[in-house]
Amino acid sequence: MDDLDKIKEKYVGELIKLRQRIAELEASETERKQAEKKLQESEEQYRLLTETAQEGIYQLDSSANYIFVNEAFAKILGYTREELLGKNATIVIPEHGREEATTIPEGVSPDNPSRGEFTLTHKSGHEIPVYYSMVPQKKQGQITGFTGTIINITERKRAEIALKKAHDELEKRVKERTDNLKAVNEQMKQEITERKLSEERIKKVENSLNNIIESSLDGIAVSDNLGYVTRTNKSFLKIVGYEQKEIIGTHIMELSVTEAGNYESTTGEPVEITDEFLLLQWEMIEKLFEEGKISNWESYYRRKDKKIVPVEVNIAYLYNEEGDIIGSVGINRDITERKRSEREIKETKEFLENIFKTTADGILVTDNEGLITIVNEATEKMLGYSKNELIGKSTSVLNPKGKQYEEHAEKYLTKLFEGNIVTEFEFTWLKKDGNLIDVEVNAAILKDSEDNITGSLTSIRDITERRRAEREIKEARDFFENIISTTVDGIIITDPQGMITRVNEAVEKMSGYTHEELKEMHISQLGNFDDEFRLWLRRDMVGKLFKNGSIKEFEAMWKKKDGELLSIELNAALLKNKEGEIIGGVIGVRDISEKKKIQEIEMKNVFISNISHEFRTPLTLSIGPLEGLLRGEHGYIGTGGKDQIGLALRN
């Protein structure tokens, strides 16, 4: 009986242990299923994110070979994914950038990603500047590869972040783990091992997802199935101006513009939100409900400071394995700078169109074959053609017939194509009525972004009146030159400081100096200022000249080169420009030495005449009494006395 009890107790104990073991296995199976479900949900989120991302995403193994690239990455570089997978990263790195590329991984960690600008090579051979972000992947503390993103910044960062990672291996191992369960102890070990692997992979996927989200230059916001924000990255917070704690739990519509009115925009200009815009916004939301995603939708977010931010939005729903919506992910790009650029381009275009219409100069645009495509009204008026008569015609119709005109046109084209620009080139063109017109052109070659010639832009100025004025000026200058060279009077021209700049031959003859010697002299060096009076006289002359602008018939003395003094008469005037500023002076000089000699002789004659008159008057009064004495009216006078009286009368 005792033996039976012992056997019974033994089997009861073993049964209890077996039931405990079964309970442990059931609990482990529940945990495994939960881990699988969480893994599948994470993979679905990760898959949808990479499908909707605008950025190029890649993974390298430890040898820098591509083990994953998304469509955006392949499209940016012009390859297919199949052409890149398994290839070394140097396939897209230009020779000059490979040394720099080797230094990029230095110091990189999950908490310290490498970011910056770099140049990659497109499949077609041209280089593409990109902005990259790269983090290492580690396993048991060792770097096993790298995950990174690129944005094609030649298209103003229009590429969206995209990343897709396949986890078929994970599913395969989970399936193998389920199919290969044999014994209870072996199943337990396998389940524990696979659960750890699942956790590691979930963590890896989450880390990759976190790295992509946080390194994205676009704003990323994740919301639940009701539209409440559950996660954002720093770029999104920067767009809306909130902190993370302020935004989590907020409904996404609270950040949207939902009322019509006038708003201040981050572009710096007011924006009117109309009822039509709000209606379009609701239509886009309905499209999201129907299709599960929307792309390249331009809208606005309302920032914390009440300004609205223009954004380009891409939204996609997130689904669980049953196909139920569990949330959404939105990738938002701040297009403030793009809007500013569009506004500036529009304003510049309007400004140029106004210039084109209102300028007095003609403007003419041709294509790469030299055919006229655009003319303004000034060109029509200048040449007598209508716009329709010129459009599609070659500019050669404006060239007059004749070898000299053809050679001149050939010289112009050669100069234009050699230097891509020609300025102040003078032409003679043929108007519609057959008359010739003198024009001055400024022209430039037009090129596209690949340096191909697309045409030319030419501004045209009618210089007929200028040519006529130039001829008149030349005629006047020649006339003036003839006067200067032929006049017997001396002519001196000075600068504003009184330095002699030009003289005629008469001045050289008067002064005894040569033209070269006089050009080194100040006008005052010709004066004779040996005494105080003459010095005062010179100052008086200069004072009157600057007060009145001119002086006439001013007599002075010159000291010639040989020291001889010369009497001169000056006529002087200040030369001024159109602003009234003194630019020099002109002096007319006349030699009055002979005049002075004649004046001295005349003065002597007048003096002698006056003296003679003074003597003649009293002598005339003496004639009568002397004649009376000679006649004996006053008594007898001897012969000697009469002779003396006769002598006096004769004189």
C-alpha atoms as one frame of an Amber mdcrd trajectory, in Angstrom:
protein
   0.000   0.000   0.000   2.817   2.322   0.845   4.481   1.522  -2.468   1.236
   2.331  -4.303   0.940   5.667  -2.490   4.482   6.524  -3.367   3.897   5.707
  -7.037   0.692   7.790  -6.955   2.447  10.743  -5.380   5.236  10.459  -7.948
   2.815  10.563 -10.920   0.805  13.407  -9.356   4.001  15.419  -8.959   5.052
  14.755 -12.531   1.529  15.706 -13.725   1.712  18.999 -11.836   5.126  19.770
 -13.357   3.820  18.873 -16.792   0.809  21.204 -16.391   3.163  24.007 -15.249
   5.340  23.404 -18.309   2.296  23.503 -20.586   1.206  26.813 -18.983   4.688
  28.279 -19.579   4.587  27.217 -23.231   1.103  28.726 -23.704   2.349  32.051
 -22.217   5.414  31.993 -24.461   3.219  31.369 -27.529   1.051  34.384 -26.618
   4.137  36.620 -26.267   5.453  35.369 -29.610   2.198  36.206 -31.390   2.141
  39.670 -29.831   5.757  40.247 -30.910   4.901  39.122 -34.449   1.926  41.465
 -34.612   3.987  44.410 -33.373   6.724  43.566 -35.861   4.229  43.429 -38.745
   2.694  46.782 -37.769   6.151  48.382 -37.573   7.088  46.892 -40.921   3.864
  48.232 -42.490   4.560  51.719 -41.144   8.127  51.495 -42.388   7.027  50.239
 -45.822   4.436  53.008 -46.285   6.915  55.656 -45.197   9.538  54.559 -47.694
   6.900  54.382 -50.473   5.773  57.995 -49.881   9.185  59.458 -49.026  10.629
  62.103 -51.336  14.250  61.561 -50.257  16.589  59.021 -51.793  17.339  56.284
 -49.222  20.112  53.743 -49.311  21.839  51.088 -47.176  25.447  50.001 -47.469
  27.042  46.919 -46.014  30.446  47.012 -44.301  32.171  46.935 -47.722  30.221
  49.992 -48.952  28.131  47.884 -51.336  24.504  48.850 -51.868  22.198  46.357
 -50.170  19.142  48.592 -50.498  18.128  51.686 -52.471  14.648  53.108 -52.893
  13.106  54.276 -56.165  13.740  57.949 -55.310  17.478  57.225 -54.818  17.715
  55.363 -58.133  15.677  58.038 -59.958  17.868  60.876 -58.650  20.966  59.140
 -60.072  19.313  57.850 -63.271  19.698  54.137 -62.429  17.256  51.355 -61.791
  17.384  49.761 -58.350  18.625  46.520 -59.903  21.578  48.361 -61.477  22.716
  49.666 -58.079  22.058  46.737 -55.736  25.270  44.862 -55.038  27.383  47.620
 -56.581  29.977  49.561 -54.634  29.090  53.145 -53.683  32.006  54.433 -55.780
  29.838  53.835 -58.866  28.054  57.134 -58.126  30.994  59.009 -56.556  33.108
  61.109 -58.954  36.885  60.633 -58.934  37.538  64.023 -57.327  35.166  63.255
 -54.458  36.268  59.769 -53.464  38.994  60.875 -51.074  36.523  63.142 -49.282
  33.927  60.330 -49.234  36.276  58.112 -47.221  36.322  60.685 -44.399  32.516
  60.987 -44.091  32.021  57.939 -41.787  34.603  59.230 -39.284  33.046  60.079
 -35.944  29.541  59.095 -37.110  27.172  57.473 -34.608  23.391  56.983 -34.283
  23.322  60.099 -32.084  25.692  62.028 -34.345  24.737  61.489 -38.011  26.936
  62.828 -40.797  25.226  65.581 -42.788  26.329  67.950 -45.505  26.543  68.651
 -49.203  28.229  66.278 -51.638  28.425  65.635 -55.367  27.299  62.348 -56.951
  27.535  61.191 -60.568  24.359  60.612 -62.603  24.229  57.536 -64.821  24.399
  59.837 -67.866  27.725  61.220 -66.611  26.787  64.661 -65.280  27.232  65.496
 -61.618  24.375  66.090 -59.188  24.816  68.117 -55.957  22.953  66.484 -53.048
  22.397  67.041 -49.378  23.061  63.823 -47.517  22.456  62.417 -44.036  24.055
  59.112 -42.942  24.148  57.034 -39.739  25.909  53.747 -38.984  24.196  50.417
 -38.270  25.667  48.432 -35.411  25.308  44.930 -34.188  26.871  43.897 -30.889
  28.876  47.147 -30.904  30.342  46.631 -34.409  29.459  48.735 -37.467  27.782
  46.447 -40.009  26.879  49.106 -42.539  25.335  52.532 -43.050  21.879  53.958
 -43.691  21.536  57.315 -45.367  19.366  59.714 -47.298  20.022  62.174 -50.113
  18.088  65.126 -51.525  18.764  66.443 -55.028  19.371  70.106 -54.189  19.667
  71.123 -57.853  15.852  70.939 -57.939  15.616  73.187 -54.824  15.161  70.224
 -52.497  12.020  69.088 -54.260  12.879  65.408 -53.900  10.827  63.755 -51.170
  12.231  61.467 -48.522  11.576  57.863 -49.331  12.832  54.689 -47.773  11.751
  51.109 -48.045  13.330  48.202 -46.325  12.488  44.586 -46.900  12.244  42.189
 -44.009  11.482  38.961 -45.868  14.282  37.327 -43.917  12.507  38.153 -40.669
   9.246  36.602 -41.896  11.127  33.625 -43.234  12.796  33.008 -39.897   9.500
  33.446 -38.028   7.899  30.940 -40.394  10.805  28.541 -40.019  10.629  28.915
 -36.251   6.903  27.979 -36.285   7.328  25.041 -38.698  10.364  23.564 -36.951
   8.995  23.302 -33.414   9.645  19.690 -32.408   9.985  19.086 -28.777   8.789
  21.134 -25.846  12.269  22.045 -24.615  13.536  22.696 -28.154  10.429  24.799
 -28.916  10.991  26.813 -25.752  14.599  27.589 -26.679  13.662  28.377 -30.286
  10.829  30.687 -29.215  13.079  32.557 -26.797  15.766  32.932 -29.453  13.317
  34.087 -32.106  11.623  36.466 -29.681  14.971  38.099 -29.015  15.640  38.276
 -32.732  12.227  39.823 -33.292  12.815  42.379 -30.610  16.179  43.237 -32.113
  14.665  43.606 -35.569  11.785  45.665 -34.271  14.303  47.883 -32.543  16.376
  48.014 -35.712  13.348  48.979 -37.793  12.322  51.563 -35.218  15.864  52.964
 -35.119  15.965  53.153 -38.897  12.567  54.807 -38.926  13.637  57.251 -36.232
  16.846  58.073 -38.091  14.929  58.741 -41.302  12.308  60.883 -39.582  14.748
  62.934 -37.516  17.265  63.467 -40.310  14.605  64.538 -42.804  14.743  68.162
 -43.936  11.000  68.014 -44.582   8.547  68.192 -41.728   7.048  64.794 -40.821
   3.924  64.445 -38.674   2.285  61.154 -37.688  -1.290  61.092 -36.421  -3.674
  58.407 -35.166  -6.817  57.276 -36.950  -8.733  60.235 -35.505  -6.240  62.845
 -36.715  -4.509  63.598 -33.413  -0.769  64.145 -33.681   1.276  61.356 -32.105
   4.727  62.207 -33.403   6.637  64.919 -35.276  10.222  65.596 -36.211  12.212
  68.770 -35.613  11.656  70.040 -39.148   7.874  69.970 -38.647   8.168  71.793
 -35.322  10.256  74.435 -37.063   7.527  74.907 -39.680   4.694  75.443 -37.177
   6.751  77.138 -34.447   5.601  74.866 -31.598   7.528  72.688 -29.163   7.072
  68.921 -29.131   5.067  68.932 -25.880   2.695  71.563 -27.288   1.941  69.691
 -30.502   1.483  66.098 -29.318  -2.220  65.366 -28.849  -3.269  68.323 -30.992
  -5.668  67.607 -33.846  -4.014  68.232 -37.194  -6.904  70.486 -38.251  -5.994
  72.905 -35.442  -2.843  73.674 -37.437  -4.754  74.195 -40.672  -6.328  77.403
 -41.956 -10.085  76.844 -41.643 -11.521  80.368 -41.885 -11.615  82.776 -44.810
  -9.862  86.113 -44.326  -6.602  87.990 -44.746  -3.494  86.509 -43.139   0.132
  87.519 -42.792   2.364  84.994 -44.531   5.969  83.977 -43.867   6.677  85.138
 -47.422   6.288  88.708 -46.175   3.131  89.511 -48.088  -0.541  89.295 -47.073
  -2.511  86.286 -48.276  -6.265  86.189 -48.760  -7.837  82.852 -47.868 -11.056
  82.598 -49.859 -14.079  80.340 -49.561 -12.925  78.705 -52.810  -9.608  77.797
 -51.185 -11.375  76.278 -48.158 -13.660  74.280 -50.461 -10.627  72.961 -52.347
  -9.075  71.995 -49.005 -12.087  69.863 -48.121 -12.021  68.285 -51.590  -8.404
  67.223 -50.963  -9.398  65.697 -47.626 -12.181  63.749 -49.378  -9.600  62.562
 -51.916  -7.458  61.301 -49.022 -10.454  59.362 -47.657 -11.157  57.838 -51.080
  -7.637  57.080 -52.336  -5.686  56.764 -49.088  -3.090  59.328 -50.135  -2.590
  62.757 -51.667   0.541  64.127 -53.310   2.056  67.565 -53.971  -0.836  69.449
 -52.367  -0.062  73.115 -51.806  -1.710  74.415 -48.663  -0.992  76.456 -45.532
  -0.260  75.742 -41.878  -1.071  78.297 -39.193   2.062  78.941 -37.188   2.139
  79.620 -33.451   2.708  83.347 -34.077  -0.500  83.388 -36.231   1.396  83.715
 -39.511   0.561  81.169 -42.178   3.257  79.037 -43.797   2.920  77.844 -47.422
   3.653  74.114 -47.574   3.673  71.276 -50.076   2.025  68.235 -48.471   2.145
  64.489 -49.160  -0.125  62.376 -46.907  -0.733  58.597 -46.764  -2.839  56.454
 -44.458  -1.239  53.799 -42.252  -2.969  50.390 -42.142  -2.707  47.372 -39.848
  -2.611  43.785 -41.119  -6.405  43.620 -41.171  -6.514  46.637 -43.512  -7.902
  49.028 -40.915  -6.684  52.636 -40.841  -4.508  53.121 -37.781  -3.258  56.603
 -38.595  -1.547  58.703 -41.234   1.865  60.117 -42.008   2.316  63.531 -43.602
   5.494  64.825 -45.228   5.441  68.629 -45.363   7.829  70.897 -47.198   8.096
  74.604 -46.297   7.862  76.406 -49.667   8.188  79.947 -48.293  11.390  80.620
 -50.229   9.927  79.113 -53.384   6.879  81.380 -53.098   9.140  84.384 -52.569
  11.147  83.416 -55.640   7.962  82.991 -57.686   6.766  86.430 -56.540  10.131
  88.022 -57.357  10.154  86.339 -60.765   6.636  87.630 -61.439   7.504  91.171
 -60.323  10.717  91.115 -62.359   8.823  89.880 -65.387   6.219  92.647 -65.040
   8.984  95.221 -64.540  10.813  94.049 -67.653   7.567  94.010 -69.641   6.915
  97.633 -68.626  10.442  98.590 -69.677   9.946  96.688 -72.921   6.742  98.600
 -73.660   7.753 102.088 -72.489  11.439 102.410 -73.370  12.282 104.876 -76.129
  14.925 102.469 -77.430  13.951  99.665 -79.733  14.205  96.096 -78.426  14.471
  93.116 -80.759  14.733  89.401 -79.850  15.768  86.646 -82.264  15.893  82.861
 -82.074  19.007  80.747 -82.645  18.528  80.985 -86.422  18.497  84.787 -86.409
  14.743  85.051 -87.013  12.939  87.873 -85.225  10.568  86.628 -82.505   9.796
  89.766 -80.461   9.876  93.532 -81.122   8.562  96.459 -79.115   6.605  99.510
 -80.269   9.725 101.685 -80.349  11.256  99.339 -82.945   8.102  99.504 -85.071
   8.093 103.305 -84.892  11.826 103.587 -85.575  11.907 101.286 -88.633   8.410
 101.865 -90.005   7.482  98.168 -89.931   4.585  96.662 -88.024   5.224  93.869
 -85.542   3.613  91.285 -87.839   5.845  92.376 -90.720   9.001  91.738 -88.652
   8.113  88.565 -86.730   9.624  85.534 -88.437  11.889  87.615 -90.673  15.686
  87.509 -90.587  17.466  90.607 -89.306  19.251  90.705 -92.659  16.164  92.458
 -94.129  17.312  95.536 -92.210  20.747  95.636 -93.894  21.115  97.949 -96.911
  22.475  96.448-100.121  26.166  96.949-100.795  29.517  95.370 -99.996  30.428
  97.896 -97.290  27.195  97.171 -95.384  27.642  93.415 -95.739  31.210  93.593
 -94.437  30.093  95.768 -91.534  27.320  93.281 -90.631  29.807  90.387 -90.805
  32.160  92.263 -88.467  29.288  92.759 -86.017  28.279  89.064 -86.010  31.878
  87.934 -85.552  32.315  90.231 -82.584  28.989  89.115 -81.071  29.692  85.370
 -81.300  33.271  85.726 -80.064  32.419  87.768 -76.976  28.712  86.909 -76.492
  28.037  90.645 -76.099  28.458  93.791 -78.203  28.062  97.354 -76.950  27.749
 100.711 -78.752  28.079  99.182 -82.201  26.952 101.656 -84.879  24.934 100.472
 -87.859  23.180 101.938 -90.840  19.847 100.142 -91.276  17.227 100.220 -93.975
  13.754 101.422 -93.016  10.562 100.138 -94.613  10.222 103.325 -96.710  13.707
 102.785 -98.167  15.400 105.540 -96.186  18.540 104.834 -94.182  18.699 105.299
 -90.436  21.788 105.486 -88.219  21.438 103.271 -85.141  23.560 102.197 -82.195
  22.988  98.632 -80.941  23.824  96.748 -77.769  23.373  92.993 -78.163  23.856
  89.837 -76.107  23.706  86.134 -76.925  20.973  84.211 -75.049  21.792  80.711
 -73.766  19.955  77.962 -71.912  21.110  76.166 -68.765  23.265  73.814 -70.844
  25.067  76.708 -72.577  23.274  76.208 -75.878  22.560  79.382 -77.874  18.819
  80.081 -77.960  18.886  83.483 -79.634  19.915  87.080 -79.030  18.604  90.255
 -77.389  19.306  93.588 -79.067  18.541  97.148 -77.947  18.464  99.766 -80.701
  18.913 103.535 -80.423  18.270 105.988 -83.262  21.437 108.130 -83.455  20.458
 110.137 -86.540  20.159 113.334 -84.490  23.386 112.551 -82.662  25.209 112.086
 -85.953  23.807 115.412 -87.186  24.889 117.109 -83.953  28.351 115.558 -84.264
  28.653 116.926 -87.785  27.576 120.373 -86.595  30.044 120.215 -83.716  32.835
 119.211 -86.114  31.942 122.041 -88.467  31.875 124.500 -85.584  35.194 123.131
 -84.295  36.777 123.462 -87.744  35.436 127.014 -88.034  36.852 127.820 -84.602
  40.206 126.292 -85.560  40.338 128.452 -88.677  39.616 131.580 -86.647  42.308
 130.745 -84.098  44.943 129.954 -86.704  44.286 132.966 -88.986  43.501 135.828
 -86.589  46.261 138.433 -86.038  45.233 138.769 -82.404  46.574 136.308 -79.889
  44.183 133.725 -78.380  44.940 131.879 -75.137  42.871 129.087 -73.551  43.443
 128.121 -69.893  42.146 125.524 -67.451  40.166 126.547 -64.308  43.447 127.144
 -62.427  44.808 129.518 -65.105  47.332 127.087 -66.607  47.753 127.664 -70.333
  46.424 124.741 -72.379  46.485 126.206 -75.883  47.684 129.286 -77.806  47.757
 130.364 -81.454  50.759 131.485 -83.480  50.051 135.167 -82.795  50.675 134.620
 -79.063  53.964 132.838 -79.838  55.099 135.795 -81.979  54.042 138.385 -79.381
  55.609 136.641 -76.375  58.654 135.066 -77.993  57.799 131.716 -76.348  57.054
 128.500 -78.232  53.719 126.678 -77.914  55.352 123.930 -75.820  56.911 126.479
 -73.445  53.645 128.338 -72.991  51.728 125.100 -72.154  53.945 124.711 -69.088
  53.211 128.262 -67.852  50.542 129.991 -65.767  48.892 132.972 -67.454  50.236
 135.266 -64.702  53.830 134.463 -65.733  53.357 136.633 -68.844  52.432 139.739
 -66.823  54.753 142.549 -65.710  54.187 143.026 -61.973  57.380 144.868 -61.050
  55.600 147.608 -59.068  52.663 147.848 -56.659  50.446 149.602 -59.177  50.739
 146.886 -61.809  50.185 144.189 -59.166  47.005 145.980 -58.057  45.966 146.327
 -61.697  46.293 142.555 -62.227  44.226 141.767 -59.124  41.593 144.272 -60.255
  41.367 142.575 -63.656  40.963 139.086 -62.125  38.337 140.356 -59.685  36.262
 141.887 -62.475  36.603 138.739 -64.563  35.197 136.449 -61.838  32.536 138.976
 -60.880  31.209 139.739 -64.359  32.292 136.621 -66.225  34.209 138.714 -68.771
  36.330 141.856 -69.233  36.835 144.021 -72.321  39.629 146.292 -73.588  41.765
 145.890 -70.478  45.243 147.354 -71.095  48.255 145.682 -69.525  51.951 145.044
 -70.014  53.529 141.717 -70.940  57.115 140.795 -70.359  58.380 138.940 -73.421
  60.829 136.042 -73.265  63.737 138.411 -74.036  62.665 140.773 -71.220  61.217
 143.480 -73.460  57.902 144.969 -72.314  54.935 144.782 -74.651  51.776 146.888
 -74.450  48.670 144.731 -74.897  44.899 144.979 -74.755  43.022 142.022 -73.234
  39.493 140.704 -73.753  38.753 137.696 -71.504  35.804 135.473 -70.635  35.259
 132.494 -68.346  34.303 129.135 -69.919  31.522 127.248 -68.099  29.800 123.890
 -68.580  26.033 123.391 -68.640  25.987 123.085 -64.843  27.562 126.538 -64.544
  30.901 125.241 -63.332  34.048 127.066 -64.519  36.057 124.791 -66.820  38.595
 127.366 -68.022  39.002 130.719 -69.700  39.607 132.247 -73.123  41.700 135.413
 -73.556  42.050 137.582 -76.646  45.356 139.512 -76.797  46.093 142.493 -79.087
  49.517 144.131 -79.482  48.906 147.899 -79.036  52.569 149.010 -79.083  52.136
 150.974 -82.377  48.900 152.398 -81.117  50.692 153.587 -77.984  53.463 155.256
 -80.086  50.883 157.093 -82.210  49.076 158.176 -79.080  52.354 159.563 -77.655
  53.100 161.544 -80.892  49.578 162.919 -80.914  49.914 163.953 -77.250  53.240
 165.765 -78.049  51.651 167.639 -80.968  48.772 168.736 -78.810  51.259 169.928
 -76.133  53.320 171.968 -78.656  50.168 173.452 -80.157  49.028 174.556 -76.739
  52.437 176.159 -75.942  52.527 177.910 -79.314  49.069 179.294 -78.699  50.107
 180.672 -75.322  53.047 182.525 -76.888  51.226 183.673 -80.007  48.456 185.563
 -78.201  50.675 188.220 -76.430  52.901 188.577 -79.521  49.870 189.337 -81.679
  48.971 192.194 -79.336  52.536 193.656 -79.842  52.315 193.859 -83.640  50.164
 197.016 -83.761  52.374 199.205 -81.521  55.540 198.027 -83.337  54.099 198.978
 -86.696  53.155 202.427 -85.283  56.739 202.968 -84.106  58.031 201.960 -87.530
  55.709 204.533 -89.174  57.006 207.258 -86.843  53.736 207.826 -85.082  55.526
 208.106 -81.760  58.528 210.191 -82.842  61.668 209.819 -84.885  63.509 206.492
 -84.827  66.877 206.042 -86.450  67.731 203.525 -89.146  69.189 201.052 -86.721
  66.068 201.192 -84.594  63.802 200.571 -87.565  65.794 197.534 -88.604  65.296
 195.961 -85.167  61.546 196.678 -85.177  61.270 195.117 -88.666  63.060 192.015
 -87.426  60.603 191.701 -84.543  57.624 192.030 -86.861  58.953 189.351 -89.232
  59.351 186.872 -86.422
